[in-house]
Amino acid sequence: MRIAVAGSIATDHLMSFEGRFAEQIIPDQIQQLSLSFLIDELDVRRGGVAANICFGMGGFGLAPVLVGAAGADFEDYRAWLDRHGVDTSAVYISELRHTARFICTTDRDQNQIASFYAGAMAEARNIELQAVAERVGGLDLVLIGADDPLAMVRHSEECRTRGIPFAADPSQQLARMEGPEVRTLIEGATFLFGNEYEKALAEQKTGWSDADVLSRVGTRVTTLGAKGARIDREGEPALHVPAASVDNLVDPTGMGDAFRAGFLAAHSWGLSLERAAQVGNATAVHCLEADGPQEYTMTGASLLERVEKSYGAAAAAEVRPFV
């Protein structure tokens, strides 16, 4: 199964604050908020949702196609992704802008405050998926992740026009997108990914109820943090998949991207939606236990061990032939 992942490519600047954000906020002064946090650690990591998802999928041997825009400073990052099984030939290189930057501070309760500089990402709207598909011999699925909003809408429109199955995953960009854009992105998606907050925000912006959304997409996958994930399909009971067991919580950045990598890998193997969510959760936990979204190491043995520990021997037996 040939999968392309369209979305942001970025460098992450990840910082740790040993205090709690909530203790620094004075409720009756929120209108004049001005805060500065003394940071104890800084890590510069490779990131961006599309690159993170592709990194995870590359670990499964899937050779995902990365679709996004970056600056001339991308070459070292490209070499890293190439070494980890990612096809970077579809990355559009801007002549004017740097690769995007994600700057995030995490407090001791794992709450996060972040900023994002789009940079070259704004030029992703210049990418045509058909040209990508022709070069790689066709696409079976395109995940449309957080990116330049116009690029996201154009990619979904092109997928519908050309009959390419796609997954809609607007995540952080929901805050920037208007209702008509969100409706265009979602309509006809094979999968719709989001967390609980994004689920509610998508419904608010589109004016669609949960039932309305389910009538327009094939499968809705909602990540629930420590509670796991929920899978909804029109006319079927909701399926809740508990989170995988955690040994050592380190950094939540990139967990959602790792979940998507594992979910799509299992889907490409032809496994059930429940197994796909279990593999997604187990992959996410590997990321959670590492310091950075592309710093985790996962082997077939470590994945199977986590799946069996979390979901039982039968689940691991179904996954084993593919890892």
C-alpha positions as CSV (number, residue, x, y, z in Angstrom):
1,M,0.0,0.0,0.0
2,R,1.5,3.3,-1.1
3,I,0.8,6.1,1.3
4,A,1.7,9.8,1.0
5,V,1.7,12.1,4.0
6,A,1.1,15.8,3.3
7,G,1.7,18.3,6.1
8,S,4.3,20.4,7.9
9,I,8.0,19.8,8.0
10,A,9.6,21.7,10.8
11,T,12.4,21.9,13.3
12,D,11.2,21.6,16.9
13,H,12.7,23.7,19.7
14,L,11.6,21.8,22.8
15,M,12.0,23.4,26.3
16,S,11.2,22.1,29.8
17,F,9.8,24.3,32.6
18,E,10.0,22.7,36.0
19,G,7.1,24.7,37.4
20,R,3.4,24.7,36.5
21,F,1.9,27.2,34.1
22,A,-1.3,27.3,36.1
23,E,0.5,28.7,39.1
24,Q,1.8,31.6,37.1
25,I,-1.5,32.8,35.8
26,I,-3.6,35.3,37.7
27,P,-7.2,34.9,36.6
28,D,-8.3,38.5,37.0
29,Q,-5.2,39.7,35.0
30,I,-5.7,37.3,32.0
31,Q,-6.6,40.2,29.7
32,Q,-3.1,41.7,30.2
33,L,-1.2,38.4,30.2
34,S,2.6,38.8,30.1
35,L,4.7,35.8,31.3
36,S,8.3,34.6,31.0
37,F,9.4,31.2,32.1
38,L,13.0,30.3,33.1
39,I,13.8,27.2,31.0
40,D,15.9,24.4,32.4
41,E,16.5,22.5,29.2
42,L,16.5,23.0,25.4
43,D,16.4,20.3,22.8
44,V,16.4,21.1,19.1
45,R,14.7,18.2,17.3
46,R,13.4,17.3,13.9
47,G,9.7,17.6,13.6
48,G,6.6,18.7,11.7
49,V,3.5,16.4,11.6
50,A,4.1,15.0,8.2
51,A,7.8,14.3,8.8
52,N,7.0,12.8,12.2
53,I,4.4,10.4,10.7
54,C,6.6,9.5,7.9
55,F,9.5,8.7,10.3
56,G,7.2,6.3,12.2
57,M,5.9,4.7,9.1
58,G,9.5,4.3,7.7
59,G,10.3,2.3,10.8
60,F,7.6,-0.2,9.7
61,G,9.2,-0.5,6.2
62,L,6.4,1.2,4.4
63,A,8.5,3.8,2.4
64,P,5.9,6.6,2.9
65,V,6.0,9.6,0.5
66,L,6.6,12.9,2.3
67,V,4.7,15.8,0.7
68,G,5.4,19.3,2.0
69,A,7.5,22.4,1.6
70,A,10.8,23.2,3.2
71,G,13.7,25.7,2.9
72,A,17.2,25.3,1.5
73,D,18.2,24.4,5.0
74,F,16.4,21.0,4.7
75,E,19.3,19.0,3.3
76,D,20.5,17.6,6.6
77,Y,17.0,16.8,7.6
78,R,16.4,15.1,4.2
79,A,19.4,12.9,4.7
80,W,18.1,11.8,8.1
81,L,14.6,10.9,6.7
82,D,16.1,9.1,3.7
83,R,18.1,7.0,6.1
84,H,14.9,6.1,8.0
85,G,13.0,4.8,5.0
86,V,11.1,8.0,3.9
87,D,10.7,9.0,0.3
88,T,11.5,12.7,0.3
89,S,11.5,13.3,-3.5
90,A,8.2,15.1,-3.3
91,V,9.4,17.8,-0.9
92,Y,9.1,21.3,-2.4
93,I,12.1,23.5,-1.7
94,S,11.4,27.2,-1.2
95,E,13.8,29.7,-2.7
96,L,12.8,32.4,-0.2
97,R,11.9,31.0,3.2
98,H,13.4,28.8,5.9
99,T,11.9,25.5,7.0
100,A,9.2,25.9,9.5
101,R,9.9,26.2,13.3
102,F,7.9,24.8,16.2
103,I,8.8,26.2,19.6
104,C,7.2,24.4,22.6
105,T,7.5,24.6,26.4
106,T,6.3,21.8,28.6
107,D,5.7,22.1,32.3
108,R,5.9,19.5,35.0
109,D,2.3,18.5,34.5
110,Q,2.9,17.9,30.7
111,N,0.9,21.0,29.8
112,Q,2.3,22.8,26.7
113,I,2.6,26.3,25.3
114,A,3.7,26.5,21.7
115,S,4.3,28.8,18.8
116,F,4.7,27.9,15.1
117,Y,6.5,29.8,12.4
118,A,5.2,28.6,9.0
119,G,8.1,29.7,6.8
120,A,8.4,27.6,3.7
121,M,5.2,25.7,4.7
122,A,3.2,28.5,3.1
123,E,4.3,27.3,-0.3
124,A,2.9,23.8,0.1
125,R,-0.1,25.0,-1.9
126,N,2.1,24.8,-5.0
127,I,2.3,21.0,-4.8
128,E,0.2,18.9,-7.1
129,L,-0.6,15.4,-5.8
130,Q,-1.1,14.0,-9.3
131,A,2.5,14.6,-10.2
132,V,3.5,12.8,-7.0
133,A,1.3,9.9,-7.8
134,E,2.6,9.5,-11.3
135,R,6.2,9.5,-10.2
136,V,5.7,6.8,-7.5
137,G,3.3,4.6,-9.5
138,G,0.0,5.6,-7.9
139,L,-1.2,6.4,-4.4
140,D,-3.5,4.3,-2.3
141,L,-4.1,6.9,0.5
142,V,-3.0,10.4,1.2
143,L,-3.0,11.7,4.8
144,I,-3.7,15.4,4.7
145,G,-2.2,16.8,8.0
146,A,-1.6,20.2,9.5
147,D,-0.1,22.4,6.8
148,D,-0.7,25.7,5.0
149,P,-4.6,25.8,5.1
150,L,-5.0,26.5,1.4
151,A,-2.7,23.5,0.6
152,M,-4.8,21.3,2.9
153,V,-8.0,22.3,1.1
154,R,-6.5,22.0,-2.3
155,H,-5.1,18.5,-1.5
156,S,-8.5,17.3,-0.4
157,E,-10.2,18.7,-3.4
158,E,-7.7,17.1,-5.7
159,C,-8.1,13.7,-3.9
160,R,-11.9,13.8,-4.4
161,T,-11.5,14.9,-8.1
162,R,-9.0,12.2,-8.9
163,G,-10.6,9.5,-6.7
164,I,-7.6,9.1,-4.4
165,P,-8.7,7.9,-0.9
166,F,-7.6,10.4,1.8
167,A,-7.4,10.9,5.5
168,A,-8.2,14.4,7.0
169,D,-6.1,15.3,10.0
170,P,-6.4,19.1,10.5
171,S,-5.1,19.0,14.1
172,Q,-3.5,22.4,15.1
173,Q,-4.7,24.2,12.0
174,L,-8.3,24.0,13.0
175,A,-7.7,27.2,15.0
176,R,-6.8,29.0,11.8
177,M,-9.3,27.5,9.4
178,E,-12.9,28.8,8.8
179,G,-16.0,26.6,8.7
180,P,-16.2,26.3,4.9
181,E,-12.5,25.3,4.8
182,V,-13.0,22.6,7.4
183,R,-16.1,21.3,5.7
184,T,-14.2,21.0,2.4
185,L,-11.3,19.3,4.1
186,I,-13.5,16.7,5.9
187,E,-16.1,15.9,3.2
188,G,-15.5,12.4,1.8
189,A,-12.5,11.5,3.9
190,T,-11.8,7.8,4.4
191,F,-10.4,8.6,7.9
192,L,-10.9,11.7,10.0
193,F,-8.3,12.0,12.8
194,G,-8.3,14.3,15.8
195,N,-8.2,14.5,19.6
196,E,-11.2,15.3,21.8
197,Y,-10.7,19.1,21.7
198,E,-10.3,19.0,17.9
199,K,-13.4,16.9,17.5
200,A,-15.5,19.5,19.4
201,L,-13.8,22.4,17.5
202,A,-14.4,20.8,14.1
203,E,-18.1,20.4,14.9
204,Q,-18.3,23.9,16.2
205,K,-16.7,25.4,13.1
206,T,-18.5,23.3,10.5
207,G,-21.9,23.5,12.3
208,W,-22.2,19.8,11.9
209,S,-23.2,17.4,14.7
210,D,-21.2,14.2,15.4
211,A,-23.8,12.3,13.4
212,D,-23.4,14.8,10.5
213,V,-19.7,14.3,10.4
214,L,-20.0,10.5,10.5
215,S,-22.4,10.6,7.5
216,R,-19.6,12.4,5.6
217,V,-16.5,10.3,6.5
218,G,-15.7,6.6,6.5
219,T,-14.1,6.3,9.9
220,R,-13.6,8.9,12.7
221,V,-10.6,8.2,14.9
222,T,-10.4,10.3,18.1
223,T,-7.3,10.1,20.3
224,L,-8.1,10.4,24.0
225,G,-4.6,10.8,25.6
226,A,-4.2,8.5,28.6
227,K,-7.6,7.0,27.9
228,G,-6.6,5.6,24.5
229,A,-8.6,6.1,21.3
230,R,-12.2,5.9,20.1
231,I,-13.3,4.7,16.7
232,D,-16.7,5.7,15.2
233,R,-18.4,4.7,12.1
234,E,-21.9,5.6,10.9
235,G,-24.5,3.1,12.1
236,E,-22.1,1.1,14.3
237,P,-21.4,1.2,18.0
238,A,-18.4,3.2,19.1
239,L,-15.2,1.2,19.7
240,H,-13.0,2.3,22.6
241,V,-9.4,1.0,22.6
242,P,-7.5,1.6,25.9
243,A,-4.1,3.2,25.9
244,A,-1.0,1.0,25.8
245,S,0.9,0.5,29.0
246,V,3.6,3.1,29.8
247,D,6.9,2.3,31.5
248,N,8.6,5.7,31.6
249,L,6.8,9.0,30.7
250,V,9.4,11.4,29.2
251,D,7.9,13.8,26.5
252,P,4.4,13.8,24.9
253,T,5.5,15.8,21.8
254,G,4.8,13.8,18.7
255,M,2.6,11.1,20.3
256,G,-0.3,11.8,18.1
257,D,1.9,11.6,15.0
258,A,3.3,8.3,16.2
259,F,-0.2,7.0,16.8
260,R,-1.1,7.8,13.2
261,A,2.1,6.1,11.9
262,G,1.2,2.9,13.7
263,F,-2.5,3.1,12.8
264,L,-1.8,3.5,9.1
265,A,0.8,0.8,9.2
266,A,-1.6,-1.7,10.6
267,H,-4.3,-0.5,8.2
268,S,-1.9,-1.1,5.3
269,W,-1.4,-4.6,6.5
270,G,-5.2,-5.3,6.3
271,L,-5.7,-5.5,10.1
272,S,-9.0,-4.5,11.8
273,L,-9.6,-1.0,13.1
274,E,-9.3,-2.2,16.6
275,R,-5.8,-3.8,15.9
276,A,-4.8,-0.6,14.0
277,A,-5.6,1.5,17.1
278,Q,-3.8,-0.9,19.3
279,V,-0.7,-0.7,17.1
280,G,-1.1,3.1,17.0
281,N,-1.3,3.3,20.8
282,A,1.8,1.0,21.2
283,T,3.8,3.2,18.7
284,A,2.7,6.3,20.5
285,V,4.0,5.0,23.8
286,H,7.4,4.4,22.3
287,C,7.4,8.1,21.3
288,L,6.2,9.1,24.8
289,E,9.1,7.3,26.4
290,A,11.7,9.2,24.3
291,D,12.8,12.8,24.3
292,G,11.6,14.2,21.0
293,P,9.2,13.1,18.2
294,Q,11.8,11.3,16.1
295,E,14.1,10.1,18.8
296,Y,12.4,6.8,19.7
297,T,13.6,3.5,18.6
298,M,11.1,0.7,18.0
299,T,11.8,-2.8,16.9
300,G,9.4,-5.6,15.9
301,A,10.2,-7.2,19.2
302,S,9.5,-4.1,21.3
303,L,6.3,-3.4,19.5
304,L,5.0,-7.0,19.9
305,E,6.0,-6.9,23.6
306,R,4.0,-3.7,24.2
307,V,1.0,-5.0,22.2
308,E,0.9,-8.3,24.1
309,K,1.4,-6.6,27.5
310,S,-1.3,-4.1,26.7
311,Y,-3.9,-6.1,24.7
312,G,-3.0,-9.8,25.1
313,A,-1.4,-12.6,23.2
314,A,-4.1,-12.8,20.5
315,A,-3.5,-9.2,19.5
316,A,0.2,-9.7,19.3
317,A,-0.2,-12.9,17.2
318,E,-2.2,-10.9,14.6
319,V,0.5,-8.3,14.4
320,R,3.5,-10.6,14.5
321,P,3.5,-11.6,10.7
322,F,4.0,-8.0,9.7
323,V,6.9,-6.9,11.9
